[in-house]
Amino acid sequence: MTVSSEVSGQVILKPKRAQPFYSRHPWVFAGAVERVEGKPADGAVVDLRSSVGNFVGRGLINSQSKILVRLYSWDESVALDREFFKARLKRAIDLRHDQLKLNHGPEAAYRVAFSEADILSGMVIDRYGEFLTVQFTSLALANRREMFGELLTELLGVKGIYLRTEKGIGKLEGLALQDGLLCGEAPPTEYIIRENGLQFAVNLAEGQKTGYYLDQRDNRLAVAKFCAGKRVLDAFCYSAGFGVYAAKAGATFVESVDASESAINLGKRNAELNGLPQMTFVQSDVFDRLDALVLEGAKFDVIVLDPPKFARDRASLEQAMKGYRRLHKLGLKLLNPDGILASFCCSGLISMDMLESVIAQTAVDEKRDVQLLERRGPASDHPVNIACRESGYLKCILSRVW
């Protein structure tokens, strides 16, 4: 689809509503807008102006979304054309290649571009060796997907690019997309990547997220350093990343638990790839399994609690907090004295302080002493845009428990 880079309308803000956008926050919600001048089609280029007509920024409009305009430039002389997006992609790639040094061979896996964090609001790109996966969470960028496929092939020379969709985005953005090949060759059903010397099988077409949790790369290493000679429980294991790292670091026993049969099968494959016979796998609702382990009197030295997103919107926040409290209460019941608890939260609506409060409350309930050792976030190829703190979603707390 060919999309014009010409400015086709003006979006005028209500009085006293321009400051966040002068400060380069990319999301312009409909409630901040006084009116739209012209008749820009959804996905078209528009200029954002203050209530007195001053230029604020240039972006792409979508009347079907709560985010009416996503901003990409604050320079009135810059067109949002092919060259603009090529330069923006190159800047994202340069961080991963030149500064983070993540492009270390044909089995390398890393995030190439991270939506708002790379000022590419509405697009996530992950690299798995010779293939890319792309997720669009913006109708405007999805309308330009053929252009992005060409640019990414040109800049990275990959064999193929696979399109992945995110649950619920179609309704939020008025976006009709299906998972499938965007360009080039389709990736094989099983593709092997290498991370910190370990091998992992990924399914780019059907795996969770875009095939693998790249954001936990550094956290897996951080947890592994506590695991030598220990009994480890990996709850919500998916492809057993934390378990594989723990076993490779010398854990004597690792139990990985997940409700998904495909996740368990993938975890078993990863244990096999890395020659780790001390790993066991249990397919079960995680809360049910933890309850059963408590009744059995089971104990572990290191416990990883890495649940999926419990809070997808503010309406679900209270219930999500109950879930985190229950999860941590079970974790503390199963943890030996002097044990390590690795707590994770990927819900953007739940802050680090809120996660700490959950740990503090459950520690009191269970009469345990807890020392917070580290507060961590995602790997550095998942940066945070300081103008859009919402791009910082993953929280990790490593604790020592008595």
KEKE-3310 file (N, C-alpha, C; in steps of 0.2 Angstrom, whole numbers, plus 5000, padded with zeros to 4 digits):
npx = (5004:5003:5007:5004:5016:5013:5007:4991:4981:4977:4979:4971:4975:4967:4966:4981:4985:4997:5009:5015:5017:5026:5036:5039:5032:5024:5010:4995:4980:4963:4955:4963:4961:4955:4950:4949:4957:4953:4952:4959:4963:4962:4978:4985:4997:4998:4999:5002:4996:4996:4984:4984:4989:5003:5016:5018:5021:5024:5014:5005:4988:4974:4957:4950:4956:4960:4972:4973:4983:4999:5015:5030:5040:5047:5050:5046:5051:5053:5049:5038:5042:5048:5063:5064:5059:5068:5080:5076:5075:5088:5095:5090:5094:5108:5111:5109:5119:5131:5133:5128:5132:5126:5124:5130:5132:5125:5116:5111:5100:5089:5081:5076:5070:5060:5046:5039:5050:5060:5056:5047:5033:5021:5026:5035:5050:5059:5074:5079:5092:5093:5080:5066:5054:5039:5028:5014:5006:5000:4988:4992:5006:5005:4999:5009:5017:5023:5032:5041:5045:5053:5063:5068:5073:5083:5091:5096:5097:5090:5083:5069:5054:5042:5025:5018:5004:4996:4985:4969:4973:4968:4954:4957:4963:4957:4961:4965:4973:4982:4992:5007:5017:5027:5037:5049:5057:5048:5050:5058:5049:5055:5067:5084:5092:5105:5110:5120:5129:5120:5108:5093:5077:5065:5049:5044:5032:5022:5025:5025:5023:5035:5040:5050:5056:5065:5067:5071:5084:5096:5092:5090:5103:5107:5099:5104:5116:5114:5111:5119:5121:5109:5091:5078:5064:5054:5042:5028:5035:5036:5046:5056:5067:5073:5075:5084:5095:5098:5100:5111:5120:5123:5113:5105:5093:5079:5062:5051:5036:5021:5006:5003:5004:5011:5021:5028:5033:5042:5050:5056:5062:5072:5079:5085:5092:5103:5108:5103:5099:5094:5083:5065:5048:5032:5016:5003:4990:4998:4995:4988:4998:5007:5000:4998:5012:5015:5006:5012:5024:5035:5051:5061:5077:5079:5067:5058:5046:5037:5025:5012:5005:4995:4987:4978:4971:4965:4953:4955:4965:4964:4961:4972:4982:4978:4981:4995:4998:4994:5002:5015:5013:5012:5024:5033:5030:5035:5049:5065:5074:5086:5084:5082:5072:5065:5056:5044:5036:5026:5016:5012:5004:5007:5018:5036:5036:5024:5025:5035:5028:5019:5027:5032:5020:5016:5027:5026:5014:5018:5027:5041:5058:5064:5076:5079:5089:5092:5085:5078:5077:5071:5082:5095:5092:5079:5075:5070:5061:5064:5055:5043:5038:5030:5035:5043:5041:5044:5047:5059:5063:5075:5077:5082:5077:5073)
npy = (4994:5011:5025:5042:5055:5068:5082:5081:5087:5097:5096:5103:5107:5108:5122:5125:5112:5108:5106:5092:5087:5096:5092:5080:5069:5055:5052:5057:5059:5058:5066:5077:5086:5099:5101:5095:5100:5100:5085:5072:5056:5040:5036:5045:5059:5072:5088:5093:5106:5120:5128:5141:5140:5137:5127:5110:5096:5083:5070:5054:5051:5043:5040:5030:5026:5028:5034:5047:5054:5049:5054:5058:5067:5082:5093:5105:5105:5093:5079:5065:5053:5040:5040:5047:5037:5027:5032:5033:5019:5015:5022:5015:5002:5005:5007:4994:4987:4994:4999:4991:4979:4967:4960:4947:4936:4923:4916:4925:4934:4948:4963:4974:4986:4996:5002:5015:5018:5019:5029:5026:5024:5011:5000:4985:4976:4962:4952:4936:4928:4925:4930:4941:4946:4956:4967:4976:4989:5000:5007:5016:5014:5000:5002:5005:4994:4987:4996:4996:4983:4982:4992:4986:4974:4979:4986:4976:4964:4952:4935:4933:4941:4940:4943:4947:4947:4956:4952:4959:4972:4974:4978:4990:4998:4998:4989:4977:4964:4949:4935:4931:4929:4943:4947:4940:4924:4911:4908:4893:4880:4876:4886:4889:4898:4907:4912:4920:4909:4898:4887:4889:4884:4892:4896:4906:4909:4904:4905:4912:4930:4937:4925:4922:4927:4940:4951:4946:4943:4947:4946:4933:4928:4935:4929:4916:4916:4913:4900:4888:4872:4871:4869:4873:4882:4886:4896:4898:4895:4896:4894:4889:4897:4903:4891:4884:4892:4891:4877:4875:4883:4875:4870:4858:4852:4856:4862:4866:4875:4876:4881:4878:4867:4867:4876:4869:4858:4865:4869:4857:4853:4863:4860:4848:4852:4858:4849:4845:4835:4837:4844:4845:4844:4851:4851:4862:4872:4886:4891:4881:4870:4876:4877:4863:4859:4865:4858:4846:4849:4853:4861:4874:4882:4893:4903:4907:4919:4923:4929:4930:4945:4952:4963:4971:4982:4997:4993:4980:4980:4979:4966:4960:4964:4956:4944:4944:4945:4933:4924:4927:4924:4910:4907:4912:4902:4891:4893:4890:4895:4908:4908:4913:4924:4928:4940:4945:4957:4961:4970:4985:4994:4992:4997:4998:5001:4996:4983:4980:4983:4972:4961:4965:4965:4952:4946:4950:4943:4930:4929:4931:4937:4949:4953:4965:4963:4967:4978:4977:4979:4977:4969:4979:4981:4984:4998:5013:5027:5042:5053:5046:5037:5026:5017:5009:4994:4981:4974:4969:4961:4955:4945:4941:4929:4925)
npz = (5000:4995:5004:5006:5011:5013:5022:5028:5036:5051:5068:5082:5098:5114:5125:5135:5134:5128:5133:5137:5124:5118:5126:5120:5122:5114:5112:5108:5115:5111:5120:5123:5112:5103:5090:5073:5058:5041:5031:5036:5031:5040:5046:5040:5037:5049:5056:5073:5083:5094:5104:5100:5088:5086:5079:5085:5084:5072:5065:5064:5061:5068:5069:5074:5086:5103:5105:5097:5088:5084:5087:5078:5074:5079:5071:5060:5047:5042:5033:5035:5028:5017:5018:5030:5039:5036:5041:5055:5058:5056:5066:5077:5074:5075:5088:5093:5086:5085:5098:5108:5104:5100:5088:5085:5076:5066:5074:5083:5093:5096:5101:5088:5086:5097:5097:5106:5113:5104:5096:5087:5087:5089:5083:5084:5082:5081:5080:5075:5071:5055:5052:5054:5066:5066:5074:5073:5081:5078:5067:5057:5055:5051:5039:5032:5030:5019:5015:5026:5026:5015:5019:5030:5025:5017:5026:5035:5028:5029:5028:5028:5034:5046:5050:5066:5076:5089:5103:5104:5099:5086:5088:5096:5088:5076:5066:5054:5053:5050:5057:5048:5033:5029:5020:5009:5014:5023:5040:5047:5056:5068:5075:5079:5091:5099:5115:5126:5126:5127:5119:5111:5106:5095:5090:5077:5071:5079:5093:5110:5112:5101:5098:5108:5124:5124:5131:5144:5144:5151:5164:5166:5167:5179:5188:5187:5193:5207:5207:5208:5214:5219:5222:5211:5207:5193:5189:5178:5166:5152:5138:5146:5149:5161:5168:5161:5161:5175:5177:5169:5176:5186:5195:5205:5204:5194:5193:5181:5177:5168:5161:5147:5135:5123:5127:5137:5129:5121:5131:5136:5124:5124:5135:5131:5120:5127:5135:5148:5160:5173:5173:5176:5170:5172:5167:5171:5178:5185:5198:5204:5204:5213:5225:5227:5229:5240:5249:5249:5256:5249:5246:5240:5234:5226:5218:5204:5199:5186:5180:5167:5159:5171:5173:5161:5159:5168:5174:5178:5187:5202:5204:5198:5207:5218:5213:5211:5225:5230:5223:5227:5240:5240:5234:5245:5255:5249:5249:5254:5270:5268:5255:5237:5229:5214:5207:5195:5185:5171:5169:5163:5171:5184:5196:5200:5214:5218:5216:5225:5237:5237:5239:5252:5260:5259:5265:5278:5281:5280:5289:5286:5284:5272:5261:5249:5235:5222:5210:5194:5176:5159:5147:5138:5125:5125:5128:5138:5133:5139:5138:5137:5149:5150:5141:5149:5155:5161:5177:5189:5204:5214:5228:5244:5256:5273)
capx = (5000:5007:5004:5007:5019:5011:5003:4984:4977:4979:4975:4972:4975:4964:4971:4985:4986:5002:5016:5017:5019:5032:5041:5041:5028:5022:5003:4990:4974:4957:4953:4967:4961:4949:4947:4954:4955:4954:4949:4964:4961:4966:4984:4988:5001:4995:5003:4999:4997:4993:4977:4985:4992:5010:5018:5021:5024:5021:5013:5000:4981:4969:4951:4947:4960:4960:4977:4971:4989:5006:5020:5036:5045:5045:5053:5041:5054:5055:5043:5037:5043:5053:5069:5063:5058:5074:5085:5074:5076:5095:5097:5088:5099:5115:5111:5110:5125:5137:5134:5126:5136:5121:5124:5136:5132:5119:5111:5110:5093:5089:5076:5079:5066:5055:5040:5040:5057:5065:5052:5043:5027:5016:5030:5041:5054:5064:5078:5081:5096:5092:5073:5064:5047:5037:5022:5011:5001:4997:4986:4996:5012:5003:4997:5016:5021:5027:5038:5045:5048:5058:5068:5072:5077:5089:5096:5098:5099:5088:5080:5062:5051:5036:5021:5014:4999:4995:4978:4966:4975:4963:4949:4959:4966:4953:4967:4963:4979:4983:4999:5009:5024:5027:5041:5055:5056:5045:5055:5056:5045:5060:5073:5088:5096:5110:5110:5125:5132:5115:5104:5085:5072:5060:5044:5042:5025:5016:5027:5022:5026:5037:5044:5055:5056:5071:5068:5074:5091:5101:5089:5091:5110:5107:5096:5108:5122:5112:5108:5124:5120:5102:5084:5075:5057:5053:5035:5026:5042:5036:5051:5061:5073:5076:5077:5090:5101:5099:5103:5118:5124:5124:5107:5105:5086:5075:5056:5048:5029:5017:4999:5003:5007:5017:5027:5031:5036:5047:5055:5059:5067:5078:5083:5088:5098:5108:5111:5102:5095:5091:5077:5059:5043:5025:5010:4998:4989:5003:4993:4986:5004:5011:4996:5000:5019:5014:5003:5018:5029:5041:5055:5066:5082:5078:5060:5056:5039:5037:5018:5010:5002:4989:4983:4979:4968:4964:4948:4958:4971:4963:4961:4979:4986:4976:4984:5002:4999:4993:5007:5020:5012:5014:5032:5037:5029:5040:5056:5069:5078:5092:5083:5082:5065:5065:5049:5044:5030:5026:5010:5014:5000:5010:5025:5041:5034:5018:5028:5039:5023:5016:5032:5032:5014:5016:5032:5023:5009:5021:5032:5048:5062:5066:5081:5079:5096:5092:5079:5081:5072:5073:5089:5096:5089:5072:5076:5065:5061:5063:5049:5037:5040:5026:5039:5047:5035:5046:5050:5062:5066:5079:5076:5085:5072:5074)
capy = (5000:5017:5030:5049:5058:5075:5084:5082:5090:5100:5094:5108:5105:5112:5127:5122:5105:5106:5105:5085:5086:5100:5088:5075:5063:5054:5050:5063:5056:5062:5071:5084:5089:5104:5100:5092:5104:5096:5078:5067:5049:5037:5034:5050:5063:5078:5092:5095:5113:5122:5131:5147:5139:5136:5120:5106:5090:5080:5063:5050:5051:5037:5042:5024:5024:5032:5038:5050:5055:5047:5059:5055:5072:5089:5097:5106:5105:5086:5075:5058:5049:5034:5042:5048:5030:5023:5035:5031:5012:5014:5024:5010:4997:5006:5006:4987:4984:4997:5001:4985:4973:4961:4957:4943:4930:4920:4914:4931:4936:4954:4968:4979:4992:4995:5006:5022:5019:5021:5034:5022:5022:5007:4995:4981:4972:4957:4948:4930:4926:4927:4932:4946:4946:4963:4968:4983:4991:5006:5007:5020:5010:4994:5003:5006:4988:4985:5000:4994:4976:4984:4995:4981:4969:4983:4988:4970:4958:4945:4931:4934:4945:4937:4947:4944:4952:4956:4951:4965:4978:4975:4982:4996:5002:4997:4986:4971:4960:4942:4933:4928:4931:4950:4947:4935:4917:4910:4905:4886:4879:4877:4890:4889:4904:4906:4917:4919:4902:4893:4886:4889:4883:4896:4896:4913:4909:4903:4906:4918:4937:4936:4919:4921:4933:4943:4956:4944:4940:4949:4944:4926:4928:4938:4924:4910:4916:4911:4893:4882:4867:4873:4867:4879:4882:4891:4896:4901:4895:4896:4889:4887:4901:4904:4885:4882:4895:4889:4871:4876:4886:4870:4868:4851:4851:4862:4861:4871:4874:4881:4878:4877:4860:4869:4879:4863:4854:4869:4869:4850:4853:4867:4856:4843:4855:4860:4843:4846:4830:4838:4848:4842:4849:4850:4855:4863:4879:4887:4892:4874:4867:4879:4874:4856:4858:4867:4853:4841:4851:4854:4867:4876:4887:4898:4902:4912:4920:4927:4927:4934:4952:4951:4969:4974:4989:4999:4989:4973:4981:4977:4959:4958:4964:4950:4938:4945:4944:4926:4921:4928:4920:4903:4907:4912:4896:4886:4895:4888:4900:4910:4907:4918:4925:4932:4942:4949:4960:4964:4974:4992:4998:4991:5000:4994:5002:4992:4976:4980:4982:4965:4957:4967:4963:4944:4944:4950:4938:4923:4930:4930:4943:4949:4959:4967:4963:4971:4981:4977:4980:4973:4970:4986:4982:4987:5005:5017:5034:5046:5057:5042:5032:5020:5012:5005:4990:4975:4975:4963:4962:4949:4946:4935:4928:4921)
capz = (5000:4995:5008:5005:5016:5013:5028:5025:5041:5057:5074:5086:5105:5118:5128:5140:5134:5123:5136:5136:5117:5117:5129:5116:5123:5107:5112:5108:5116:5109:5125:5123:5105:5102:5083:5067:5052:5035:5032:5035:5032:5046:5044:5036:5041:5052:5061:5079:5084:5100:5104:5097:5081:5085:5078:5091:5081:5066:5067:5060:5064:5068:5072:5078:5092:5109:5104:5090:5084:5087:5085:5076:5073:5082:5067:5055:5040:5041:5030:5037:5021:5017:5020:5037:5043:5036:5046:5062:5059:5056:5072:5082:5073:5077:5095:5095:5083:5087:5105:5113:5101:5100:5082:5085:5072:5063:5079:5087:5094:5100:5099:5083:5087:5102:5098:5108:5115:5098:5093:5081:5091:5086:5079:5087:5078:5084:5075:5076:5066:5048:5051:5058:5067:5066:5077:5072:5086:5075:5060:5052:5053:5048:5032:5028:5031:5014:5015:5032:5024:5010:5022:5035:5021:5014:5031:5039:5024:5032:5023:5028:5039:5048:5054:5071:5079:5097:5105:5106:5095:5080:5091:5099:5082:5069:5062:5052:5051:5052:5057:5041:5030:5026:5014:5009:5015:5029:5045:5049:5062:5074:5073:5085:5092:5104:5120:5132:5125:5127:5113:5112:5100:5095:5084:5076:5069:5084:5100:5113:5110:5094:5098:5114:5129:5123:5137:5150:5143:5157:5171:5167:5169:5185:5193:5187:5198:5213:5207:5208:5219:5222:5220:5208:5204:5188:5188:5171:5163:5144:5135:5151:5149:5167:5171:5157:5164:5181:5176:5166:5181:5191:5199:5205:5202:5192:5190:5176:5177:5164:5159:5140:5132:5118:5131:5140:5124:5120:5137:5135:5118:5126:5140:5127:5116:5131:5139:5155:5163:5180:5172:5175:5168:5174:5163:5176:5181:5190:5205:5207:5206:5219:5230:5228:5231:5248:5253:5249:5260:5245:5247:5235:5236:5221:5215:5199:5198:5180:5177:5161:5161:5175:5172:5154:5159:5175:5177:5180:5192:5208:5203:5196:5213:5222:5210:5213:5232:5231:5220:5231:5247:5239:5233:5251:5258:5246:5249:5260:5273:5264:5248:5233:5226:5208:5206:5189:5183:5165:5168:5164:5176:5190:5196:5205:5221:5219:5216:5232:5242:5237:5243:5259:5263:5259:5270:5285:5282:5281:5295:5283:5283:5265:5259:5242:5233:5215:5206:5188:5171:5154:5143:5136:5118:5127:5132:5140:5131:5145:5137:5138:5154:5149:5138:5154:5158:5165:5183:5192:5210:5217:5235:5249:5261:5278)
cpx = (5004:5003:5007:5010:5018:5006:4996:4979:4980:4975:4977:4971:4970:4969:4974:4986:4992:5009:5019:5020:5025:5038:5042:5037:5024:5014:4999:4983:4968:4955:4957:4966:4954:4946:4952:4952:4957:4951:4954:4961:4965:4972:4988:4992:4997:5000:4999:5001:4993:4987:4978:4989:4999:5011:5021:5024:5021:5020:5008:4994:4978:4963:4948:4951:4959:4966:4976:4977:4995:5011:5026:5042:5042:5049:5049:5044:5055:5048:5043:5037:5047:5059:5069:5063:5064:5079:5083:5076:5084:5097:5095:5093:5106:5116:5113:5116:5131:5139:5133:5130:5132:5121:5130:5136:5126:5114:5109:5102:5093:5083:5079:5076:5060:5050:5042:5047:5062:5061:5049:5037:5022:5020:5035:5044:5059:5068:5080:5085:5095:5084:5072:5056:5045:5030:5020:5006:4998:4994:4990:5002:5011:5002:5003:5020:5025:5033:5043:5048:5054:5064:5072:5076:5084:5094:5099:5099:5096:5084:5072:5060:5044:5032:5017:5009:4998:4987:4975:4967:4970:4957:4951:4961:4962:4957:4965:4970:4979:4990:5001:5015:5023:5031:5047:5053:5052:5050:5053:5052:5049:5066:5078:5092:5101:5110:5115:5128:5127:5111:5097:5082:5067:5055:5041:5035:5020:5019:5024:5026:5028:5041:5048:5055:5063:5073:5071:5081:5096:5098:5090:5098:5110:5104:5101:5114:5120:5111:5113:5122:5113:5096:5080:5068:5056:5045:5033:5032:5042:5041:5057:5067:5077:5079:5083:5096:5103:5102:5110:5123:5126:5119:5106:5098:5082:5068:5053:5040:5026:5011:4999:5007:5013:5023:5031:5035:5042:5053:5059:5064:5073:5082:5088:5094:5104:5111:5110:5097:5091:5085:5070:5053:5036:5020:5004:4996:4994:5001:4991:4993:5007:5007:4998:5007:5019:5011:5008:5023:5036:5045:5060:5071:5081:5071:5060:5049:5039:5030:5017:5007:4995:4984:4984:4975:4967:4958:4950:4963:4970:4964:4968:4983:4984:4980:4992:5003:4998:4999:5013:5019:5014:5021:5035:5036:5033:5047:5060:5072:5084:5091:5082:5075:5066:5058:5049:5037:5030:5020:5013:5010:5003:5017:5029:5039:5028:5020:5031:5034:5020:5021:5032:5026:5014:5022:5030:5018:5012:5027:5039:5051:5065:5071:5081:5086:5096:5086:5082:5075:5074:5080:5089:5094:5082:5073:5070:5066:5059:5057:5042:5039:5036:5029:5043:5041:5038:5049:5053:5064:5069:5079:5080:5080:5074:5068)
cpy = (5006:5022:5037:5051:5066:5076:5085:5085:5093:5098:5099:5106:5110:5117:5123:5115:5103:5104:5097:5084:5090:5096:5081:5068:5061:5052:5056:5059:5061:5068:5077:5088:5093:5102:5097:5097:5100:5089:5073:5060:5046:5034:5039:5055:5070:5082:5094:5102:5115:5126:5138:5146:5137:5128:5116:5100:5088:5072:5060:5050:5044:5039:5036:5022:5030:5037:5041:5051:5052:5051:5056:5060:5078:5094:5098:5105:5097:5082:5068:5053:5043:5035:5043:5041:5026:5025:5033:5024:5011:5017:5019:5004:4998:5005:4998:4984:4987:4999:4995:4979:4967:4957:4952:4937:4928:4918:4919:4932:4943:4958:4973:4986:4991:5001:5013:5023:5021:5026:5032:5019:5017:5001:4992:4977:4968:4953:4942:4927:4929:4929:4937:4944:4954:4963:4975:4984:4998:5005:5010:5017:5004:4996:5004:5000:4986:4989:4998:4987:4978:4987:4990:4976:4973:4984:4982:4964:4952:4941:4932:4938:4942:4942:4944:4949:4951:4956:4958:4972:4979:4980:4989:5001:5002:4994:4979:4967:4953:4940:4930:4931:4938:4950:4942:4928:4916:4906:4897:4885:4879:4881:4890:4895:4903:4913:4916:4912:4897:4893:4886:4889:4888:4895:4903:4914:4908:4904:4912:4924:4936:4930:4917:4928:4936:4948:4953:4941:4941:4947:4936:4924:4930:4932:4918:4910:4914:4903:4887:4878:4868:4869:4873:4877:4887:4891:4900:4901:4896:4891:4888:4891:4901:4897:4882:4885:4893:4882:4871:4879:4881:4868:4861:4848:4857:4859:4867:4870:4879:4877:4876:4871:4862:4872:4873:4859:4858:4869:4862:4850:4857:4864:4851:4846:4857:4855:4844:4841:4832:4842:4843:4847:4846:4854:4856:4870:4880:4887:4885:4870:4869:4876:4867:4855:4860:4862:4847:4842:4852:4861:4868:4881:4893:4897:4908:4913:4925:4926:4932:4941:4950:4957:4972:4980:4991:4995:4983:4974:4978:4969:4956:4959:4958:4944:4938:4943:4936:4922:4921:4925:4913:4903:4907:4905:4891:4887:4893:4895:4902:4909:4913:4918:4930:4934:4947:4951:4963:4969:4982:4996:4997:4993:4996:4995:4997:4985:4975:4979:4976:4961:4959:4964:4955:4942:4944:4945:4931:4924:4928:4937:4943:4955:4959:4968:4968:4972:4981:4978:4975:4974:4977:4987:4984:4993:5008:5024:5038:5051:5053:5036:5026:5015:5007:5000:4984:4977:4969:4965:4955:4950:4940:4935:4923:4918)
cpz = (5000:4999:5007:5012:5017:5019:5025:5030:5047:5063:5079:5093:5108:5122:5134:5140:5130:5127:5136:5129:5115:5121:5126:5118:5116:5107:5113:5109:5113:5114:5125:5117:5105:5095:5078:5061:5046:5036:5031:5036:5038:5043:5041:5040:5043:5056:5067:5081:5091:5099:5100:5090:5080:5084:5084:5088:5075:5067:5062:5064:5063:5072:5076:5084:5097:5108:5097:5086:5088:5083:5084:5075:5076:5078:5061:5048:5038:5039:5033:5031:5022:5020:5028:5041:5042:5041:5053:5063:5060:5063:5078:5081:5075:5084:5097:5092:5086:5094:5110:5110:5101:5094:5081:5081:5070:5068:5084:5087:5098:5097:5094:5085:5092:5102:5100:5110:5110:5094:5086:5084:5087:5082:5084:5083:5082:5079:5078:5071:5059:5047:5056:5060:5068:5069:5076:5077:5084:5068:5055:5050:5049:5041:5028:5029:5025:5013:5020:5030:5020:5014:5027:5031:5019:5020:5035:5034:5026:5026:5023:5034:5040:5052:5060:5074:5086:5098:5107:5102:5089:5082:5093:5093:5076:5064:5061:5049:5054:5052:5050:5038:5027:5020:5015:5011:5022:5034:5046:5055:5068:5071:5079:5085:5098:5108:5125:5132:5125:5121:5115:5105:5100:5089:5083:5074:5074:5092:5103:5111:5103:5094:5104:5118:5129:5129:5143:5150:5149:5163:5171:5169:5177:5190:5193:5192:5205:5213:5207:5215:5222:5219:5217:5205:5199:5186:5182:5167:5155:5141:5140:5151:5156:5170:5167:5160:5170:5181:5174:5171:5187:5196:5199:5203:5200:5190:5187:5175:5172:5162:5151:5138:5127:5122:5134:5135:5122:5125:5137:5130:5120:5131:5136:5123:5120:5136:5146:5158:5169:5179:5172:5173:5170:5170:5168:5176:5186:5197:5208:5208:5212:5225:5232:5231:5239:5252:5254:5254:5256:5247:5241:5237:5232:5218:5210:5198:5192:5177:5170:5164:5165:5174:5165:5154:5166:5178:5180:5185:5199:5209:5202:5203:5218:5219:5211:5220:5233:5228:5224:5238:5246:5238:5240:5255:5256:5247:5255:5263:5269:5257:5244:5229:5220:5206:5200:5188:5176:5163:5169:5169:5183:5191:5200:5212:5223:5220:5223:5237:5242:5241:5250:5263:5264:5264:5277:5286:5283:5286:5292:5283:5276:5264:5251:5239:5226:5213:5199:5183:5165:5151:5140:5129:5119:5131:5134:5137:5137:5144:5137:5142:5153:5145:5142:5157:5162:5171:5186:5199:5212:5224:5239:5255:5266:5281)
residu = (MET:THR:VAL:SER:SER:GLU:VAL:SER:GLY:GLN:VAL:ILE:LEU:LYS:PRO:LYS:ARG:ALA:GLN:PRO:PHE:TYR:SER:ARG:HIS:PRO:TRP:VAL:PHE:ALA:GLY:ALA:VAL:GLU:ARG:VAL:GLU:GLY:LYS:PRO:ALA:ASP:GLY:ALA:VAL:VAL:ASP:LEU:ARG:SER:SER:VAL:GLY:ASN:PHE:VAL:GLY:ARG:GLY:LEU:ILE:ASN:SER:GLN:SER:LYS:ILE:LEU:VAL:ARG:LEU:TYR:SER:TRP:ASP:GLU:SER:VAL:ALA:LEU:ASP:ARG:GLU:PHE:PHE:LYS:ALA:ARG:LEU:LYS:ARG:ALA:ILE:ASP:LEU:ARG:HIS:ASP:GLN:LEU:LYS:LEU:ASN:HIS:GLY:PRO:GLU:ALA:ALA:TYR:ARG:VAL:ALA:PHE:SER:GLU:ALA:ASP:ILE:LEU:SER:GLY:MET:VAL:ILE:ASP:ARG:TYR:GLY:GLU:PHE:LEU:THR:VAL:GLN:PHE:THR:SER:LEU:ALA:LEU:ALA:ASN:ARG:ARG:GLU:MET:PHE:GLY:GLU:LEU:LEU:THR:GLU:LEU:LEU:GLY:VAL:LYS:GLY:ILE:TYR:LEU:ARG:THR:GLU:LYS:GLY:ILE:GLY:LYS:LEU:GLU:GLY:LEU:ALA:LEU:GLN:ASP:GLY:LEU:LEU:CYS:GLY:GLU:ALA:PRO:PRO:THR:GLU:TYR:ILE:ILE:ARG:GLU:ASN:GLY:LEU:GLN:PHE:ALA:VAL:ASN:LEU:ALA:GLU:GLY:GLN:LYS:THR:GLY:TYR:TYR:LEU:ASP:GLN:ARG:ASP:ASN:ARG:LEU:ALA:VAL:ALA:LYS:PHE:CYS:ALA:GLY:LYS:ARG:VAL:LEU:ASP:ALA:PHE:CYS:TYR:SER:ALA:GLY:PHE:GLY:VAL:TYR:ALA:ALA:LYS:ALA:GLY:ALA:THR:PHE:VAL:GLU:SER:VAL:ASP:ALA:SER:GLU:SER:ALA:ILE:ASN:LEU:GLY:LYS:ARG:ASN:ALA:GLU:LEU:ASN:GLY:LEU:PRO:GLN:MET:THR:PHE:VAL:GLN:SER:ASP:VAL:PHE:ASP:ARG:LEU:ASP:ALA:LEU:VAL:LEU:GLU:GLY:ALA:LYS:PHE:ASP:VAL:ILE:VAL:LEU:ASP:PRO:PRO:LYS:PHE:ALA:ARG:ASP:ARG:ALA:SER:LEU:GLU:GLN:ALA:MET:LYS:GLY:TYR:ARG:ARG:LEU:HIS:LYS:LEU:GLY:LEU:LYS:LEU:LEU:ASN:PRO:ASP:GLY:ILE:LEU:ALA:SER:PHE:CYS:CYS:SER:GLY:LEU:ILE:SER:MET:ASP:MET:LEU:GLU:SER:VAL:ILE:ALA:GLN:THR:ALA:VAL:ASP:GLU:LYS:ARG:ASP:VAL:GLN:LEU:LEU:GLU:ARG:ARG:GLY:PRO:ALA:SER:ASP:HIS:PRO:VAL:ASN:ILE:ALA:CYS:ARG:GLU:SER:GLY:TYR:LEU:LYS:CYS:ILE:LEU:SER:ARG:VAL:TRP)
# end
